[in-house]
Amino acid sequence: MSIESKGRNLYNVGLSYKKADVKTRGAFSITKENQILLLKEAKEFGVGGVFILSTCNRTEIMGFAHHPFELISLLCKYSKGSVEEFVQVSNVYKDKDAIRHLFKIATGLDSQILGDYEIVGQLKNSFQLAKDENTLNAYLERLINLVLQASKKVKNTTKLSSGTTSVSYAAVQYLIDIVDNHSSKKVLVYGLGDIGKNTCKNLIEYANITDVTLVNRTESKAHEFQKSHPEVRVSAMSNLSEEIENADILIVSTGADVPTISKEHVASNKKLMILDLSMPENVDPSVLEREGVTLVNIDELSIITDKTIAEREREVPKAEAIIKEHKAEFMEWVDHRKFTPAVNALKSSLLTIQTDAIDFQSKKLKDFNIDHAEAITSRLIQKITTQFVKHLKAEDTSVDQSIEVISKMFDIELNK
């Protein structure tokens, strides 16, 4: 059975770390400004119910369309990627597969690092943006609600996120594993988005690094963060090059469309490890022309999380069971929403037949018991409508054909 809204099917189109490398994902990332423009055009174009998810690991559009290319063309138009490139690395999910895919994303089953829950905050932001632009419909509102419920239950009742492995965690774990005497190093964090905040926290709380400096384009936000994390030293944007000169390790988590760090920021004789946590990449590869520079990106960082993955994989069946439960609840809601008008129309037709038959028999038979006749026929009507609902819910049922047959049989017009 398909999931339909006004004659359109539900699709999810996009690409992720599974097929697309970091450079390709960067080309298809969509800025917030372009996301707003995309949502506005989708609404004008007639796409029913749509939202966008654009993160360091994936760019996806989910919505109701006549054909998935309606969504693909919008994705390519508002990113720097082409349709030809998209075809090589893309995924297209339809109806129940699209629903399951969204559940897997929200519960951390489809994250590059299994159990990574940073995606949940990004999903909430995506949903809110679509809501602000009035591009959600009743189906997506209900689906999103259940997806977030499932995500919360997986996080609270399983160990899928045990160890809290994330991009920021992976960066800090990399330093612990690779850098000798890591706790004595001077670390500069450039950029204060969600990843930057979590990185600062992990550097202090997990890696026990005491010399952490933060530079952010909006300095007031950095000082606000410092209030709850006084261990972090804040420096001005104008001091960026000077702070890089003083640092042993530079962690870049800016969210720009173009590189924010180039070789001009690094002295020629400087020994420096750079971790680029941005998407698209915000460190220009030219920094490698400096002899002492080591550059590590997101894809390389994900490799070091194998230690925690084995334990998390044992929790996957529990997460799958939670997804199945919440997905079934959504499908039941869809069934009810879709079938109720048809079932009500059939029941109304049967009640008319009941009334006419009882009226006819009561006039024809002197001792006819109207109460008994109503009780028996009402029970029959209930059984017929219940059986009709079971039939419509069956996986192999063609709903439209079944409704058409019932309509002809009873000479009525049923609402589809």
Buried (B, 14 or more C-beta within 10 A) or exposed (E): BEBBBEEBBBBBBBBBBEEBEBEBBBBBBBBEEBBBBBBEBBBEEEBBBBBBBBBBBBBBBBBBBBEBBBBBBBBBBBBBBEEEBBEEBBBBBBBBBBBBBBBBBBBBBBBBBBBBBBBBEBBBBBBEBBBEBEBBBEBBEBBBEBBBBBBBBBBEEBEBBEBBBBBBBBBBBBBBEEBEEBEEBBBBBBBBBBBBBBBBBBBBEBBEBEBBBBBBBEBEBBEEBBEEBEBBBBBEEEEBEEBBBEBBBBBBBBBBEEBBBBBEBBBEEBEBBBBBBBBBBBBBEBBBEBEEBEBBBBBBBBEBBEEBEEBBEEBBEBBBEBBEEBBEBBBEBBBEEBBEEBBEBBBEBBEEEBEEEBEEEEEEEEEEEEEEBEEEBEEEBEEEBEEBBEEBBEEEEEBEEBBEEBBEEBEBEBEB
